[in-house]
Amino acid sequence: MELKEILEQLRQFSTTELCDGMTTFRVLDPAIHRMVTKKKIVGTAFTIDIPAGVSGIIPDALKEIQPGQVLVVDAKSYTRQTCWGDYRSFCALTQKVEGVVIDGAFRDQEGCEEVGVPIFARCTVPRAGGKDLLGKVNVPLMLGDVEVLPGDIIVGDADGVVVVKPEEAESLMEKARKKAAREKKAIDYMKENGKVISLREIPNE
């Protein structure tokens, strides 16, 4: 299956359903949560590694990102200064970025809402970060205990953010489909019979 088709099919699944199909759980810290828009995001990772409190390389990096990618910023979980704001959201909108995931803070929440690019982050804080040109672009990241490589698939929704390896996506979705089918059978049974049934009583197909 081509990557484009994989991304389209992944949009059919919630992060919870994808977790049901995972054997190795790649779930970002729940403190990194949806903060701007209610849009679901699905796209390949464009990664940026920056020192805590310094984010000057981000505007130049945004010139390189491709439409439909998810910008993933390792800001070292730092929340006293930001690495993102409404101006950078507008840059991301211009580049047709799918969404932004920040292990850190951002600011200008109302302005970012107006721009409309989805943001997943730890929090907002008013203070801007330093503008030194430090950091690296499109390198492997470790967000907590979760590795994110350039090209990994990022899925984010109301329940959080998961990382899907492209080579595992098809088998993961198949497992998720089977779990969802079993749940549907159980729900249909309960609707029809008015009795609670355990998923253990529904055979795997």
N, CA and C atoms as an extended XYZ file, in Angstrom:
615
Properties=species:S:1:pos:R:3:atomname:S:1:resname:S:1:resid:I:1 pbc="F F F"
N         0.842       -1.192        0.000 N   MET     1
C         0.000        0.000        0.000 CA  MET     1
C         0.883        1.250        0.000 C   MET     1
N         0.580        2.205       -0.857 N   GLU     2
C         1.365        3.428       -0.922 CA  GLU     2
C         1.089        4.305        0.300 C   GLU     2
N         2.064        5.167        0.608 N   LEU     3
C         1.954        6.007        1.796 CA  LEU     3
C         0.702        6.878        1.760 C   LEU     3
N         0.389        7.422        0.610 N   LYS     4
C        -0.797        8.290        0.504 CA  LYS     4
C        -2.052        7.544        0.926 C   LYS     4
N        -2.178        6.300        0.491 N   GLU     5
C        -3.353        5.503        0.846 CA  GLU     5
C        -3.346        5.155        2.326 C   GLU     5
N        -2.156        4.856        2.863 N   ILE     6
C        -2.056        4.570        4.297 CA  ILE     6
C        -2.538        5.754        5.123 C   ILE     6
N        -2.100        6.954        4.749 N   LEU     7
C        -2.513        8.153        5.487 CA  LEU     7
C        -4.020        8.360        5.403 C   LEU     7
N        -4.579        8.127        4.223 N   GLU     8
C        -6.028        8.286        4.060 CA  GLU     8
C        -6.785        7.293        4.938 C   GLU     8
N        -6.296        6.044        4.984 N   GLN     9
C        -6.986        5.035        5.791 CA  GLN     9
C        -6.829        5.302        7.284 C   GLN     9
N        -5.667        5.814        7.685 N   LEU    10
C        -5.461        6.109        9.103 CA  LEU    10
C        -6.433        7.165        9.609 C   LEU    10
N        -6.915        8.014        8.734 N   ARG    11
C        -7.889        9.035        9.155 CA  ARG    11
C        -9.191        8.405        9.657 C   ARG    11
N        -9.427        7.162        9.299 N   GLN    12
C       -10.656        6.487        9.719 CA  GLN    12
C       -10.577        6.002       11.174 C   GLN    12
N        -9.373        6.045       11.755 N   PHE    13
C        -9.167        5.483       13.088 CA  PHE    13
C        -8.852        6.569       14.109 C   PHE    13
N        -9.408        6.416       15.301 N   SER    14
C        -9.038        7.286       16.411 CA  SER    14
C        -7.716        6.819       16.998 C   SER    14
N        -7.097        7.661       17.804 N   THR    15
C        -5.862        7.236       18.470 CA  THR    15
C        -6.125        6.063       19.418 C   THR    15
N        -7.308        6.012       20.019 N   THR    16
C        -7.614        4.892       20.911 CA  THR    16
C        -7.701        3.593       20.128 C   THR    16
N        -8.312        3.637       18.951 N   GLU    17
C        -8.400        2.433       18.123 CA  GLU    17
C        -7.017        1.997       17.649 C   GLU    17
N        -6.181        2.959       17.305 N   LEU    18
C        -4.832        2.618       16.875 CA  LEU    18
C        -4.039        1.994       18.017 C   LEU    18
N        -4.226        2.500       19.227 N   CYS    19
C        -3.566        1.891       20.387 CA  CYS    19
C        -4.026        0.449       20.579 C   CYS    19
N        -5.295        0.185       20.284 N   ASP    20
C        -5.801       -1.186       20.406 CA  ASP    20
C        -5.087       -2.137       19.456 C   ASP    20
N        -4.536       -1.587       18.372 N   GLY    21
C        -3.826       -2.433       17.414 CA  GLY    21
C        -2.330       -2.505       17.638 C   GLY    21
N        -1.813       -1.721       18.585 N   MET    22
C        -0.366       -1.657       18.797 CA  MET    22
C         0.130       -2.766       19.710 C   MET    22
N         1.321       -3.251       19.406 N   THR    23
C         2.021       -4.144       20.332 CA  THR    23
C         3.118       -3.373       21.065 C   THR    23
N         3.759       -2.435       20.360 N   THR    24
C         4.677       -1.488       20.993 CA  THR    24
C         3.975       -0.137       21.037 C   THR    24
N         3.705        0.365       22.224 N   PHE    25
C         2.899        1.574       22.355 CA  PHE    25
C         3.772        2.814       22.202 C   PHE    25
N         3.471        3.579       21.171 N   ARG    26
C         4.174        4.834       20.910 CA  ARG    26
C         3.175        5.977       21.102 C   ARG    26
N         2.956        6.289       22.357 N   VAL    27
C         1.980        7.316       22.740 CA  VAL    27
C         2.725        8.433       23.457 C   VAL    27
N         2.573        9.657       22.976 N   LEU    28
C         3.277       10.768       23.606 CA  LEU    28
C         2.695       11.065       24.984 C   LEU    28
N         3.520       11.682       25.816 N   ASP    29
C         3.102       12.119       27.149 CA  ASP    29
C         1.733       12.797       27.049 C   ASP    29
N         0.763       12.380       27.868 N   PRO    30
C        -0.574       12.973       27.787 CA  PRO    30
C        -0.601       14.466       28.073 C   PRO    30
N         0.488       14.998       28.650 N   ALA    31
C         0.549       16.452       28.830 CA  ALA    31
C         0.618       17.174       27.484 C   ALA    31
N         1.068       16.478       26.448 N   ILE    32
C         1.055       17.042       25.089 CA  ILE    32
C        -0.316       16.738       24.504 C   ILE    32
N        -1.174       17.730       24.520 N   HIS    33
C        -2.578       17.505       24.181 CA  HIS    33
C        -3.083       18.568       23.206 C   HIS    33
N        -4.243       18.332       22.654 N   ARG    34
C        -4.823       19.229       21.661 CA  ARG    34
C        -5.202       20.557       22.305 C   ARG    34
N        -4.663       21.646       21.752 N   MET    35
C        -4.894       22.963       22.342 CA  MET    35
C        -5.442       23.987       21.357 C   MET    35
N        -5.245       23.771       20.066 N   VAL    36
C        -5.757       24.712       19.059 CA  VAL    36
C        -6.488       23.926       17.985 C   VAL    36
N        -7.740       24.267       17.757 N   THR    37
C        -8.710       23.626       16.862 CA  THR    37
C        -9.078       22.244       17.383 C   THR    37
N       -10.145       21.698       16.820 N   LYS    38
C       -10.563       20.340       17.156 CA  LYS    38
C       -10.303       19.386       15.998 C   LYS    38
N        -9.449       19.793       15.094 N   LYS    39
C        -9.165       18.968       13.928 CA  LYS    39
C        -8.257       17.798       14.293 C   LYS    39
N        -8.553       16.655       13.699 N   LYS    40
C        -7.659       15.509       13.786 CA  LYS    40
C        -6.497       15.731       12.833 C   LYS    40
N        -5.307       15.291       13.212 N   ILE    41
C        -4.160       15.426       12.324 CA  ILE    41
C        -3.593       14.050       11.988 C   ILE    41
N        -3.228       13.869       10.729 N   VAL    42
C        -2.580       12.654       10.247 CA  VAL    42
C        -1.559       13.083        9.195 C   VAL    42
N        -0.296       12.809        9.443 N   GLY    43
C         0.729       13.181        8.472 CA  GLY    43
C         2.090       12.683        8.897 C   GLY    43
N         3.041       12.742        7.983 N   THR    44
C         4.398       12.304        8.301 CA  THR    44
C         5.138       13.396        9.063 C   THR    44
N         6.052       12.969        9.909 N   ALA    45
C         6.756       13.890       10.813 CA  ALA    45
C         7.890       14.623       10.104 C   ALA    45
N         7.913       15.931       10.303 N   PHE    46
C         9.057       16.785        9.975 CA  PHE    46
C         9.569       17.262       11.323 C   PHE    46
N        10.762       16.839       11.704 N   THR    47
C        11.206       17.022       13.081 CA  THR    47
C        12.169       18.193       13.246 C   THR    47
N        12.092       18.824       14.413 N   ILE    48
C        13.012       19.898       14.798 CA  ILE    48
C        13.437       19.655       16.245 C   ILE    48
N        14.745       19.678       16.464 N   ASP    49
C        15.312       19.503       17.800 CA  ASP    49
C        15.941       20.827       18.219 C   ASP    49
N        15.409       21.433       19.285 N   ILE    50
C        15.912       22.739       19.720 CA  ILE    50
C        16.270       22.701       21.203 C   ILE    50
N        17.194       23.574       21.639 N   PRO    51
C        17.475       23.680       23.071 CA  PRO    51
C        16.276       24.287       23.799 C   PRO    51
N        16.193       24.029       25.077 N   ALA    52
C        15.119       24.608       25.874 CA  ALA    52
C        15.169       26.134       25.815 C   ALA    52
N        14.060       26.738       25.465 N   GLY    53
C        13.955       28.192       25.485 CA  GLY    53
C        14.544       28.910       24.293 C   GLY    53
N        14.978       28.184       23.263 N   VAL    54
C        15.584       28.805       22.077 CA  VAL    54
C        14.926       28.214       20.828 C   VAL    54
N        14.426       29.067       19.949 N   SER    55
C        13.662       28.531       18.812 CA  SER    55
C        13.894       29.284       17.509 C   SER    55
N        15.049       29.932       17.372 N   GLY    56
C        15.285       30.771       16.203 CA  GLY    56
C        15.355       30.039       14.882 C   GLY    56
N        15.608       28.717       14.905 N   ILE    57
C        15.715       28.002       13.628 CA  ILE    57
C        14.364       27.637       13.039 C   ILE    57
N        13.295       27.752       13.803 N   ILE    58
C        11.996       27.273       13.328 CA  ILE    58
C        11.520       28.000       12.066 C   ILE    58
N        11.601       29.342       11.969 N   PRO    59
C        11.124       29.989       10.741 CA  PRO    59
C        11.830       29.489        9.484 C   PRO    59
N        13.161       29.288        9.557 N   ASP    60
C        13.875       28.774        8.394 CA  ASP    60
C        13.482       27.331        8.106 C   ASP    60
N        13.280       26.545        9.158 N   ALA    61
C        12.878       25.147        8.969 CA  ALA    61
C        11.516       25.059        8.286 C   ALA    61
N        10.646       26.015        8.581 N   LEU    62
C         9.313       26.007        7.967 CA  LEU    62
C         9.361       26.198        6.453 C   LEU    62
N        10.465       26.705        5.953 N   LYS    63
C        10.602       26.845        4.496 CA  LYS    63
C        10.816       25.494        3.825 C   LYS    63
N        11.236       24.501        4.616 N   GLU    64
C        11.561       23.187        4.065 CA  GLU    64
C        10.427       22.179        4.189 C   GLU    64
N         9.489       22.411        5.085 N   ILE    65
C         8.443       21.424        5.332 CA  ILE    65
C         7.536       21.300        4.115 C   ILE    65
N         7.021       20.098        3.895 N   GLN    66
C         6.170       19.832        2.741 CA  GLN    66
C         4.691       19.872        3.133 C   GLN    66
N         3.813       20.215        2.197 N   PRO    67
C         2.372       20.209        2.494 CA  PRO    67
C         1.922       18.853        3.036 C   PRO    67
N         1.092       18.897        4.068 N   GLY    68
C         0.559       17.678        4.653 CA  GLY    68
C         1.414       17.063        5.737 C   GLY    68
N         2.625       17.583        5.952 N   GLN    69
C         3.464       17.047        7.020 CA  GLN    69
C         3.061       17.634        8.375 C   GLN    69
N         3.451       16.925        9.425 N   VAL    70
C         3.242       17.389       10.800 CA  VAL    70
C         4.585       17.852       11.347 C   VAL    70
N         4.630       19.095       11.799 N   LEU    71
C         5.845       19.629       12.412 CA  LEU    71
C         5.924       19.133       13.847 C   LEU    71
N         6.991       18.420       14.186 N   VAL    72
C         7.174       17.893       15.539 CA  VAL    72
C         8.401       18.572       16.140 C   VAL    72
N         8.196       19.307       17.223 N   VAL    73
C         9.256       20.109       17.834 CA  VAL    73
C         9.607       19.540       19.205 C   VAL    73
N        10.864       19.128       19.350 N   ASP    74
C        11.359       18.712       20.661 CA  ASP    74
C        11.939       19.945       21.349 C   ASP    74
N        11.124       20.565       22.197 N   ALA    75
C        11.544       21.749       22.946 CA  ALA    75
C        11.941       21.390       24.371 C   ALA    75
N        12.257       20.116       24.583 N   LYS    76
C        12.787       19.617       25.868 CA  LYS    76
C        11.799       19.774       27.027 C   LYS    76
N        10.506       19.746       26.705 N   SER    77
C         9.442       19.865       27.719 CA  SER    77
C         9.492       21.201       28.460 C   SER    77
N        10.174       22.170       27.902 N   TYR    78
C        10.375       23.463       28.573 CA  TYR    78
C         9.122       24.328       28.422 C   TYR    78
N         8.638       24.873       29.528 N   THR    79
C         7.383       25.623       29.481 CA  THR    79
C         7.483       27.034       30.055 C   THR    79
N         8.681       27.538       30.316 N   ARG    80
C         8.820       28.907       30.815 CA  ARG    80
C         8.915       29.923       29.679 C   ARG    80
N         9.287       29.441       28.491 N   GLN    81
C         9.312       30.277       27.295 CA  GLN    81
C         8.715       29.468       26.147 C   GLN    81
N         8.276       30.175       25.126 N   THR    82
C         7.606       29.495       24.027 CA  THR    82
C         8.534       29.306       22.835 C   THR    82
N         8.120       28.434       21.944 N   CYS    83
C         8.827       28.264       20.673 CA  CYS    83
C         7.888       28.465       19.491 C   CYS    83
N         6.660       28.924       19.777 N   TRP    84
C         5.652       29.025       18.710 CA  TRP    84
C         4.647       30.113       19.063 C   TRP    84
N         4.098       30.748       18.028 N   GLY    85
C         3.063       31.758       18.218 CA  GLY    85
C         2.254       31.925       16.943 C   GLY    85
N         1.393       32.941       16.920 N   ASP    86
C         0.474       33.064       15.784 CA  ASP    86
C         1.178       33.376       14.470 C   ASP    86
N         2.314       34.107       14.519 N   TYR    87
C         3.041       34.369       13.281 CA  TYR    87
C         3.550       33.072       12.660 C   TYR    87
N         4.101       32.204       13.500 N   ARG    88
C         4.597       30.924       12.982 CA  ARG    88
C         3.449       30.029       12.533 C   ARG    88
N         2.304       30.154       13.184 N   SER    89
C         1.132       29.422       12.708 CA  SER    89
C         0.751       29.874       11.305 C   SER    89
N         0.845       31.183       11.046 N   PHE    90
C         0.528       31.670        9.707 CA  PHE    90
C         1.536       31.142        8.692 C   PHE    90
N         2.807       31.074        9.080 N   CYS    91
C         3.823       30.476        8.196 CA  CYS    91
C         3.464       29.019        7.896 C   CYS    91
N         3.045       28.295        8.928 N   ALA    92
C         2.669       26.894        8.746 CA  ALA    92
C         1.446       26.761        7.842 C   ALA    92
N         0.495       27.667        8.007 N   LEU    93
C        -0.684       27.661        7.144 CA  LEU    93
C        -0.282       27.889        5.694 C   LEU    93
N         0.632       28.819        5.466 N   THR    94
C         1.106       29.108        4.112 CA  THR    94
C         1.758       27.880        3.485 C   THR    94
N         2.439       27.087        4.308 N   GLN    95
C         3.106       25.875        3.820 CA  GLN    95
C         2.170       24.663        3.798 C   GLN    95
N         0.900       24.878        4.180 N   LYS    96
C        -0.103       23.803        4.193 CA  LYS    96
C         0.305       22.661        5.126 C   LYS    96
N         0.806       23.029        6.282 N   VAL    97
C         1.195       22.049        7.299 CA  VAL    97
C        -0.063       21.403        7.886 C   VAL    97
N        -0.001       20.101        8.120 N   GLU    98
C        -1.140       19.368        8.674 CA  GLU    98
C        -1.391       19.740       10.132 C   GLU    98
N        -0.343       19.936       10.883 N   GLY    99
C        -0.486       20.271       12.289 CA  GLY    99
C         0.879       20.418       12.935 C   GLY    99
N         0.874       20.839       14.190 N   VAL   100
C         2.109       21.087       14.939 CA  VAL   100
C         2.023       20.359       16.278 C   VAL   100
N         3.078       19.613       16.602 N   VAL   101
C         3.177       18.922       17.894 CA  VAL   101
C         4.425       19.449       18.594 C   VAL   101
N         4.243       20.004       19.784 N   ILE   102
C         5.342       20.656       20.504 CA  ILE   102
C         5.499       20.032       21.880 C   ILE   102
N         6.685       19.507       22.146 N   ASP   103
C         6.995       19.085       23.514 CA  ASP   103
C         7.522       20.313       24.246 C   ASP   103
N         6.603       21.214       24.529 N   GLY   104
C         6.922       22.492       25.142 CA  GLY   104
C         5.707       23.400       25.089 C   GLY   104
N         5.963       24.706       25.092 N   ALA   105
C         4.881       25.686       25.188 CA  ALA   105
C         4.769       26.524       23.915 C   ALA   105
N         3.593       27.140       23.756 N   PHE   106
C         3.398       28.123       22.697 CA  PHE   106
C         2.639       29.298       23.280 C   PHE   106
N         2.430       30.345       22.465 N   ARG   107
C         1.683       31.509       22.940 CA  ARG   107
C         0.743       32.004       21.832 C   ARG   107
N         0.049       33.098       22.100 N   ASP   108
C        -0.914       33.679       21.147 CA  ASP   108
C        -2.022       32.684       20.815 C   ASP   108
N        -2.605       32.075       21.826 N   GLN   109
C        -3.587       31.033       21.561 CA  GLN   109
C        -4.764       31.539       20.725 C   GLN   109
N        -5.270       32.727       21.041 N   GLU   110
C        -6.406       33.233       20.276 CA  GLU   110
C        -6.014       33.482       18.820 C   GLU   110
N        -4.821       34.056       18.612 N   GLY   111
C        -4.355       34.275       17.252 CA  GLY   111
C        -4.137       32.976       16.509 C   GLY   111
N        -3.606       31.976       17.205 N   CYS   112
C        -3.399       30.669       16.581 CA  CYS   112
C        -4.734       30.019       16.223 C   CYS   112
N        -5.728       30.187       17.084 N   GLU   113
C        -7.069       29.682       16.770 CA  GLU   113
C        -7.604       30.344       15.502 C   GLU   113
N        -7.362       31.625       15.384 N   GLU   114
C        -7.845       32.347       14.199 CA  GLU   114
C        -7.166       31.841       12.933 C   GLU   114
N        -5.876       31.533       13.018 N   VAL   115
C        -5.156       30.996       11.854 CA  VAL   115
C        -5.679       29.606       11.505 C   VAL   115
N        -5.879       28.761       12.514 N   GLY   116
C        -6.541       27.478       12.293 CA  GLY   116
C        -5.660       26.271       12.088 C   GLY   116
N        -4.359       26.389       12.276 N   VAL   117
C        -3.484       25.220       12.189 CA  VAL   117
C        -3.538       24.474       13.527 C   VAL   117
N        -3.860       23.188       13.530 N   PRO   118
C        -3.947       22.455       14.801 CA  PRO   118
C        -2.611       22.445       15.546 C   PRO   118
N        -2.680       22.641       16.858 N   ILE   119
C        -1.493       22.610       17.703 CA  ILE   119
C        -1.743       21.679       18.882 C   ILE   119
N        -0.794       20.769       19.097 N   PHE   120
C        -0.757       19.917       20.282 CA  PHE   120
C         0.483       20.330       21.056 C   PHE   120
N         0.331       20.683       22.324 N   ALA   121
C         1.458       21.176       23.113 CA  ALA   121
C         1.177       20.933       24.589 C   ALA   121
N         2.143       21.320       25.431 N   ARG   122
C         1.984       21.142       26.872 CA  ARG   122
C         1.143       22.254       27.492 C   ARG   122
N         1.349       23.496       27.047 N   CYS   123
C         0.659       24.614       27.667 CA  CYS   123
C         0.913       25.878       26.858 C   CYS   123
N         0.293       26.971       27.290 N   THR   124
C         0.617       28.288       26.769 CA  THR   124
C         1.339       29.087       27.848 C   THR   124
N         2.178       30.018       27.407 N   VAL   125
C         2.862       30.947       28.305 CA  VAL   125
C         3.175       32.191       27.487 C   VAL   125
N         3.107       33.394       28.049 N   PRO   126
C         3.271       34.607       27.243 CA  PRO   126
C         4.687       34.885       26.752 C   PRO   126
N         5.693       34.408       27.463 N   ARG   127
C         7.066       34.823       27.186 CA  ARG   127
C         7.648       34.125       25.957 C   ARG   127
N         8.214       34.900       25.035 N   ALA   128
C         8.841       34.353       23.832 CA  ALA   128
C        10.167       33.686       24.165 C   ALA   128
N        10.561       32.767       23.313 N   GLY   129
C        11.851       32.108       23.458 CA  GLY   129
C        12.963       32.895       22.780 C   GLY   129
N        14.186       32.470       23.023 N   GLY   130
C        15.341       33.105       22.399 CA  GLY   130
C        15.383       32.852       20.903 C   GLY   130
N        16.065       33.718       20.190 N   LYS   131
C        16.087       33.653       18.723 CA  LYS   131
C        17.417       33.154       18.157 C   LYS   131
N        18.286       32.616       18.991 N   ASP   132
C        19.533       32.071       18.475 CA  ASP   132
C        19.249       30.932       17.500 C   ASP   132
N        20.102       30.810       16.483 N   LEU   133
C        19.908       29.789       15.453 CA  LEU   133
C        20.576       28.486       15.884 C   LEU   133
N        19.995       27.863       16.895 N   LEU   134
C        20.528       26.624       17.456 CA  LEU   134
C        19.524       25.494       17.254 C   LEU   134
N        20.044       24.297       17.035 N   GLY   135
C        19.172       23.152       16.879 CA  GLY   135
C        19.428       22.417       15.580 C   GLY   135
N        18.625       21.373       15.360 N   LYS   136
C        18.780       20.545       14.164 CA  LYS   136
C        17.409       20.238       13.568 C   LYS   136
N        17.408       20.053       12.252 N   VAL   137
C        16.170       19.799       11.508 CA  VAL   137
C        16.208       18.401       10.903 C   VAL   137
N        15.046       17.742       10.937 N   ASN   138
C        14.885       16.398       10.365 CA  ASN   138
C        15.904       15.411       10.924 C   ASN   138
N        15.893       15.308       12.247 N   VAL   139
C        16.741       14.355       12.961 CA  VAL   139
C        15.856       13.516       13.881 C   VAL   139
N        16.328       12.350       14.314 N   PRO   140
C        15.550       11.557       15.274 CA  PRO   140
C        15.345       12.324       16.581 C   PRO   140
N        14.151       12.191       17.150 N   LEU   141
C        13.824       12.823       18.425 CA  LEU   141
C        13.462       11.753       19.442 C   LEU   141
N        13.655       12.084       20.718 N   MET   142
C        13.108       11.286       21.805 CA  MET   142
C        12.194       12.196       22.617 C   MET   142
N        10.907       12.006       22.456 N   LEU   143
C         9.927       12.773       23.231 CA  LEU   143
C         9.513       11.897       24.407 C   LEU   143
N        10.125       12.145       25.557 N   GLY   144
C         9.958       11.224       26.674 CA  GLY   144
C        10.607        9.905       26.308 C   GLY   144
N         9.826        8.819       26.355 N   ASP   145
C        10.368        7.515       25.985 CA  ASP   145
C         9.918        7.077       24.592 C   ASP   145
N         9.419        8.013       23.810 N   VAL   146
C         8.920        7.691       22.472 CA  VAL   146
C         9.845        8.282       21.413 C   VAL   146
N        10.366        7.421       20.575 N   GLU   147
C        11.212        7.876       19.467 CA  GLU   147
C        10.333        8.346       18.314 C   GLU   147
N        10.691        9.485       17.736 N   VAL   148
C        10.018        9.994       16.546 CA  VAL   148
C        11.076       10.226       15.480 C   VAL   148
N        10.966        9.503       14.376 N   LEU   149
C        11.893        9.663       13.269 CA  LEU   149
C        11.250       10.495       12.170 C   LEU   149
N        12.052       11.241       11.413 N   PRO   150
C        11.485       11.916       10.241 CA  PRO   150
C        10.787       10.890        9.350 C   PRO   150
N         9.559       11.183        8.953 N   GLY   151
C         8.805       10.253        8.116 CA  GLY   151
C         7.880        9.334        8.881 C   GLY   151
N         8.039        9.227       10.220 N   ASP   152
C         7.048        8.496       11.008 CA  ASP   152
C         5.696        9.178       10.857 C   ASP   152
N         4.637        8.402       11.040 N   ILE   153
C         3.291        8.961       10.892 CA  ILE   153
C         2.785        9.417       12.254 C   ILE   153
N         2.333       10.656       12.303 N   ILE   154
C         1.790       11.250       13.523 CA  ILE   154
C         0.274       11.330       13.409 C   ILE   154
N        -0.414       10.798       14.401 N   VAL   155
C        -1.877       10.892       14.458 CA  VAL   155
C        -2.239       11.549       15.779 C   VAL   155
N        -3.011       12.623       15.712 N   GLY   156
C        -3.416       13.325       16.921 CA  GLY   156
C        -4.901       13.641       16.903 C   GLY   156
N        -5.551       13.454       18.042 N   ASP   157
C        -6.970       13.794       18.160 CA  ASP   157
C        -7.268       14.165       19.610 C   ASP   157
N        -8.526       14.117       19.994 N   ALA   158
C        -8.926       14.561       21.329 CA  ALA   158
C        -8.290       13.740       22.448 C   ALA   158
N        -7.867       12.512       22.149 N   ASP   159
C        -7.313       11.638       23.181 CA  ASP   159
C        -5.801       11.692       23.285 C   ASP   159
N        -5.143       12.361       22.352 N   GLY   160
C        -3.692       12.453       22.439 CA  GLY   160
C        -3.012       12.279       21.095 C   GLY   160
N        -1.723       11.931       21.163 N   VAL   161
C        -0.895       11.814       19.957 CA  VAL   161
C        -0.191       10.466       19.967 C   VAL   161
N        -0.285        9.741       18.844 N   VAL   162
C         0.425        8.475       18.699 CA  VAL   162
C         1.354        8.547       17.500 C   VAL   162
N         2.387        7.716       17.548 N   VAL   163
C         3.370        7.632       16.469 CA  VAL   163
C         3.251        6.259       15.834 C   VAL   163
N         3.056        6.247       14.525 N   VAL   164
C         2.894        4.992       13.780 CA  VAL   164
C         4.060        4.843       12.810 C   VAL   164
N         4.759        3.721       12.898 N   LYS   165
C         5.803        3.423       11.931 CA  LYS   165
C         5.141        3.041       10.605 C   LYS   165
N         5.552        3.645        9.492 N   PRO   166
C         4.887        3.364        8.213 CA  PRO   166
C         4.829        1.881        7.875 C   PRO   166
N         5.896        1.148        8.198 N   GLU   167
C         5.948       -0.270        7.846 CA  GLU   167
C         5.014       -1.123        8.700 C   GLU   167
N         4.527       -0.578        9.806 N   GLU   168
C         3.624       -1.311       10.687 CA  GLU   168
C         2.166       -0.887       10.528 C   GLU   168
N         1.930        0.136        9.725 N   ALA   169
C         0.604        0.748        9.686 CA  ALA   169
C        -0.487       -0.209        9.227 C   ALA   169
N        -0.223       -1.000        8.204 N   GLU   170
C        -1.271       -1.877        7.670 CA  GLU   170
C        -1.685       -2.939        8.678 C   GLU   170
N        -0.721       -3.600        9.317 N   SER   171
C        -1.065       -4.632       10.305 CA  SER   171
C        -1.738       -4.009       11.520 C   SER   171
N        -1.296       -2.827       11.907 N   LEU   172
C        -1.907       -2.130       13.038 CA  LEU   172
C        -3.376       -1.824       12.753 C   LEU   172
N        -3.649       -1.327       11.553 N   MET   173
C        -5.041       -1.000       11.200 CA  MET   173
C        -5.901       -2.252       11.140 C   MET   173
N        -5.341       -3.361       10.662 N   GLU   174
C        -6.107       -4.603       10.592 CA  GLU   174
C        -6.491       -5.077       11.992 C   GLU   174
N        -5.560       -5.008       12.929 N   LYS   175
C        -5.870       -5.376       14.312 CA  LYS   175
C        -6.928       -4.438       14.903 C   LYS   175
N        -6.806       -3.156       14.594 N   ALA   176
C        -7.776       -2.187       15.105 CA  ALA   176
C        -9.165       -2.452       14.526 C   ALA   176
N        -9.215       -2.827       13.261 N   ARG   177
C       -10.505       -3.139       12.627 CA  ARG   177
C       -11.175       -4.330       13.311 C   ARG   177
N       -10.387       -5.364       13.605 N   LYS   178
C       -10.950       -6.551       14.244 CA  LYS   178
C       -11.484       -6.227       15.627 C   LYS   178
N       -10.749       -5.410       16.392 N   LYS   179
C       -11.224       -5.024       17.727 CA  LYS   179
C       -12.510       -4.208       17.616 C   LYS   179
N       -12.552       -3.275       16.666 N   ALA   180
C       -13.746       -2.447       16.488 CA  ALA   180
C       -14.947       -3.295       16.067 C   ALA   180
N       -14.709       -4.318       15.234 N   ALA   181
C       -15.798       -5.198       14.799 CA  ALA   181
C       -16.362       -5.984       15.968 C   ALA   181
N       -15.483       -6.459       16.854 N   ARG   182
C       -15.948       -7.183       18.033 CA  ARG   182
C       -16.774       -6.279       18.938 C   ARG   182
N       -16.337       -5.047       19.123 N   GLU   183
C       -17.095       -4.102       19.945 CA  GLU   183
C       -18.470       -3.839       19.343 C   GLU   183
N       -18.517       -3.711       18.018 N   LYS   184
C       -19.809       -3.462       17.359 CA  LYS   184
C       -20.758       -4.640       17.558 C   LYS   184
N       -20.224       -5.855       17.445 N   LYS   185
C       -21.061       -7.032       17.661 CA  LYS   185
C       -21.624       -7.046       19.073 C   LYS   185
N       -20.770       -6.715       20.038 N   ALA   186
C       -21.222       -6.707       21.426 CA  ALA   186
C       -22.295       -5.647       21.651 C   ALA   186
N       -22.080       -4.471       21.091 N   ILE   187
C       -23.063       -3.388       21.247 CA  ILE   187
C       -24.387       -3.767       20.578 C   ILE   187
N       -24.309       -4.352       19.374 N   ASP   188
C       -25.531       -4.779       18.686 CA  ASP   188
C       -26.289       -5.820       19.521 C   ASP   188
N       -25.545       -6.729       20.132 N   TYR   189
C       -26.166       -7.744       20.979 CA  TYR   189
C       -26.882       -7.092       22.158 C   TYR   189
N       -26.202       -6.149       22.825 N   MET   190
C       -26.795       -5.499       23.996 CA  MET   190
C       -28.024       -4.686       23.622 C   MET   190
N       -27.985       -4.032       22.467 N   LYS   191
C       -29.156       -3.283       22.011 CA  LYS   191
C       -30.343       -4.210       21.770 C   LYS   191
N       -30.052       -5.372       21.215 N   GLU   192
C       -31.126       -6.308       20.868 CA  GLU   192
C       -31.665       -7.056       22.076 C   GLU   192
N       -30.756       -7.389       23.014 N   ASN   193
C       -31.162       -8.254       24.123 CA  ASN   193
C       -31.260       -7.559       25.475 C   ASN   193
N       -30.749       -6.341       25.572 N   GLY   194
C       -30.817       -5.630       26.840 CA  GLY   194
C       -29.974       -6.250       27.927 C   GLY   194
N       -28.961       -7.005       27.550 N   LYS   195
C       -28.081       -7.663       28.515 CA  LYS   195
C       -26.632       -7.298       28.206 C   LYS   195
N       -25.850       -7.144       29.268 N   VAL   196
C       -24.425       -6.835       29.099 CA  VAL   196
C       -23.675       -8.087       28.668 C   VAL   196
N       -22.767       -7.909       27.712 N   ILE   197
C       -21.941       -9.015       27.244 CA  ILE   197
C       -20.491       -8.564       27.228 C   ILE   197
N       -19.598       -9.441       27.626 N   SER   198
C       -18.183       -9.128       27.624 CA  SER   198
C       -17.585       -9.340       26.238 C   SER   198
N       -16.572       -8.553       25.909 N   LEU   199
C       -15.873       -8.764       24.637 CA  LEU   199
C       -15.242      -10.143       24.568 C   LEU   199
N       -14.941      -10.735       25.738 N   ARG   200
C       -14.363      -12.086       25.749 CA  ARG   200
C       -15.326      -13.104       25.170 C   ARG   200
N       -16.612      -12.776       25.199 N   GLU   201
C       -17.613      -13.695       24.679 CA  GLU   201
C       -17.833      -13.544       23.176 C   GLU   201
N       -17.163      -12.570       22.576 N   ILE   202
C       -17.260      -12.365       21.135 CA  ILE   202
C       -16.028      -12.976       20.500 C   ILE   202
N       -16.205      -13.980       19.619 N   PRO   203
C       -15.020      -14.628       19.038 CA  PRO   203
C       -14.258      -13.711       18.109 C   PRO   203
N       -12.938      -13.904       18.065 N   ASN   204
C       -12.116      -13.193       17.089 CA  ASN   204
C       -12.393      -13.762       15.711 C   ASN   204
N       -12.392      -12.870       14.726 N   GLU   205
C       -12.603      -13.327       13.352 CA  GLU   205
C       -11.261      -13.512       12.667 C   GLU   205
